[in-house]
Amino acid sequence: MLRSLGSSAQAASLRRAGVGLLRRWYRPDLDPIVPSPDRVLHAVPRKSSELGTIHSREMRAAGRLPVVLQGDGLPFVNLSVAREALMPFLRRTHYQRELLTLEVEGGEKVRVLTQEVQYDDLKRFNVKHVNFRRWPRDPLRHPVKLPVPIIFVNEETHPTIKTGGYTHDIFSDTGLKCLVRDPENIPRFLVADMRRADGMDLRMEHLTVPPGVTIRPNARTLHNGGNFLVGRVKRVRG
């Protein structure tokens, strides 16, 4: 989740921009499933006396960011990390779907996903706070809930798009909510090939979903017996 306090519209805009970048950078030879590199980030525990707005502000001024480690039914842990070590990772288009190893000083070494990023200023990319969630100890019973963007490829082959139409992505704002059980098969995105479209529609059956990943059931994804709509080609009127 991307969040700037009091600015949900900006966060939604940034999510859409991220999907746009994925489409721009997509190549047919780019594998949507790439194991996360062994990226290690050193973290320092924060004492109870170091918590609070004033201490966090001083920490950021000193080049460190307050972070929280949470999830998997374990207690929250307050930490700090070096800004210069974390920012290159947060600037990656796929960072929310790539594992990171937190090496806690004097403590555990745990694989995490980025849960939430809070910003002081989205335009300047000034990060204020980050929440990490642990990769579950038993992902088969407790899979990771993860929104995954859909990338539409071979759009130029569709007759309507050839004449100026476009593809409406049903899940452009939220991503398609998935359940992920394999840390080596976390999807960066899902591929929808326009050559498989049924007329103007692309449905679940036209998506390529990797092993170990299932679609999270909800009112939208259970529609039409689970073969729900993911995209629709539209004509430009006027």
URVENVEN-V595073 format. One record per residue. N is the residue number from 0. PSI is psi in whole degrees, 0 to 359 (999 if undefined). OMEGA is omega in radians with two decimals (none if undefined). Layout:
BEGIN
N & PSI & OMEGA
N & PSI & OMEGA
END
This chain:
BEGIN
0 & 138 & 3.05
1 & 131 & -3.09
2 & 130 & 2.94
3 & 122 & -2.99
4 & 125 & 3.10
5 & 13 & -3.07
6 & 64 & 3.13
7 & 329 & 3.12
8 & 320 & 3.10
9 & 320 & 3.13
10 & 317 & 3.11
11 & 321 & 3.11
12 & 320 & -3.14
13 & 323 & 3.09
14 & 316 & 3.14
15 & 322 & 3.11
16 & 322 & 3.12
17 & 318 & 3.09
18 & 322 & 3.10
19 & 320 & 3.09
20 & 320 & 3.10
21 & 315 & -3.13
22 & 321 & -3.11
23 & 322 & -3.07
24 & 350 & -3.04
25 & 136 & 3.02
26 & 149 & -3.14
27 & 333 & -3.11
28 & 2 & -3.14
29 & 122 & -3.10
30 & 123 & 3.14
31 & 344 & -3.14
32 & 102 & 3.12
33 & 122 & 3.12
34 & 139 & -3.14
35 & 135 & 3.07
36 & 162 & -3.12
37 & 74 & -3.09
38 & 117 & -3.06
39 & 134 & 3.12
40 & 123 & -3.14
41 & 132 & -3.12
42 & 147 & -3.13
43 & 129 & 3.10
44 & 145 & 3.08
45 & 131 & 3.09
46 & 158 & 3.14
47 & 331 & 3.13
48 & 350 & -3.11
49 & 7 & -3.14
50 & 161 & 3.13
51 & 164 & -3.04
52 & 315 & -3.08
53 & 314 & -3.14
54 & 322 & 3.12
55 & 321 & 3.12
56 & 317 & 3.11
57 & 323 & 3.13
58 & 315 & 3.13
59 & 323 & 3.11
60 & 333 & 3.13
61 & 5 & 3.07
62 & 17 & 3.10
63 & 154 & -3.12
64 & 135 & 3.03
65 & 134 & 3.11
66 & 159 & 3.10
67 & 134 & 3.04
68 & 126 & -3.04
69 & 175 & 3.01
70 & 173 & 3.11
71 & 26 & 3.09
72 & 15 & -3.12
73 & 160 & -3.13
74 & 152 & 3.03
75 & 145 & 3.10
76 & 125 & 3.11
77 & 127 & -3.07
78 & 175 & 2.95
79 & 149 & 3.11
80 & 159 & 3.11
81 & 129 & -3.13
82 & 315 & -3.06
83 & 336 & 3.10
84 & 328 & -3.08
85 & 324 & -2.99
86 & 319 & 3.10
87 & 326 & 3.10
88 & 316 & -3.11
89 & 341 & 3.12
90 & 355 & 3.11
91 & 139 & -3.11
92 & 326 & -3.02
93 & 15 & -2.92
94 & 329 & -3.13
95 & 348 & -3.13
96 & 30 & 3.05
97 & 138 & 3.14
98 & 149 & 3.10
99 & 141 & 3.10
100 & 120 & 3.05
101 & 121 & 3.09
102 & 100 & -3.05
103 & 128 & -3.11
104 & 123 & 3.14
105 & 14 & -3.08
106 & 221 & -2.99
107 & 165 & 3.02
108 & 113 & -2.93
109 & 142 & 3.08
110 & 136 & -3.04
111 & 160 & 2.93
112 & 152 & 3.10
113 & 119 & -3.10
114 & 314 & -3.05
115 & 140 & 3.06
116 & 126 & 3.08
117 & 140 & -3.07
118 & 143 & 2.90
119 & 322 & -3.08
120 & 111 & -3.12
121 & 320 & -3.08
122 & 322 & 3.14
123 & 359 & 3.11
124 & 40 & 3.10
125 & 105 & -3.11
126 & 137 & -3.09
127 & 321 & -3.03
128 & 149 & -3.14
129 & 136 & 3.00
130 & 129 & 3.04
131 & 145 & 3.04
132 & 140 & -3.13
133 & 143 & 2.93
134 & 131 & -3.01
135 & 149 & 3.10
136 & 331 & 3.11
137 & 79 & -3.07
138 & 341 & 3.11
139 & 319 & 3.11
140 & 330 & -3.10
141 & 74 & -3.11
142 & 158 & 3.12
143 & 130 & 3.06
144 & 120 & -2.98
145 & 125 & 3.03
146 & 130 & -3.06
147 & 127 & 3.12
148 & 155 & 3.11
149 & 132 & 3.10
150 & 122 & 3.12
151 & 124 & -3.11
152 & 162 & -3.14
153 & 35 & 3.12
154 & 331 & -3.09
155 & 348 & -3.14
156 & 347 & -3.08
157 & 132 & -3.08
158 & 320 & -3.10
159 & 322 & 3.12
160 & 327 & 3.09
161 & 329 & -3.11
162 & 20 & 3.04
163 & 3 & 3.13
164 & 184 & -3.12
165 & 165 & 3.11
166 & 124 & 3.06
167 & 117 & 3.13
168 & 114 & -3.08
169 & 330 & -3.06
170 & 32 & -3.05
171 & 326 & -3.08
172 & 322 & -3.00
173 & 341 & -2.95
174 & 162 & 3.11
175 & 122 & -3.05
176 & 121 & -3.05
177 & 164 & 3.00
178 & 122 & -3.05
179 & 131 & -3.08
180 & 348 & -3.06
181 & 117 & -3.11
182 & 342 & 3.12
183 & 359 & 3.14
184 & 47 & 3.07
185 & 118 & -3.07
186 & 129 & 3.01
187 & 324 & 3.10
188 & 167 & 3.03
189 & 142 & -3.07
190 & 129 & 3.04
191 & 115 & -3.06
192 & 118 & -3.10
193 & 341 & 3.11
194 & 345 & 3.14
195 & 4 & -3.06
196 & 145 & 3.06
197 & 89 & -3.06
198 & 246 & -3.13
199 & 357 & -2.98
200 & 145 & 2.94
201 & 128 & -3.09
202 & 178 & -3.11
203 & 320 & -3.10
204 & 344 & 3.14
205 & 356 & 3.13
206 & 152 & 2.99
207 & 110 & -3.11
208 & 125 & -3.06
209 & 162 & 3.08
210 & 147 & 3.12
211 & 1 & 3.14
212 & 129 & 3.06
213 & 158 & 3.13
214 & 133 & -3.12
215 & 124 & -3.10
216 & 133 & 2.98
217 & 182 & -3.05
218 & 327 & -3.10
219 & 318 & -3.04
220 & 343 & 3.09
221 & 355 & -3.12
222 & 142 & 3.10
223 & 41 & 3.09
224 & 23 & -3.14
225 & 350 & 3.09
226 & 62 & -3.00
227 & 164 & -3.13
228 & 132 & 3.07
229 & 338 & 3.14
230 & 152 & 3.13
231 & 133 & 3.09
232 & 131 & -3.12
233 & 147 & 3.08
234 & 149 & 3.05
235 & 120 & -3.10
236 & 153 & 3.08
237 & 999 & none
END
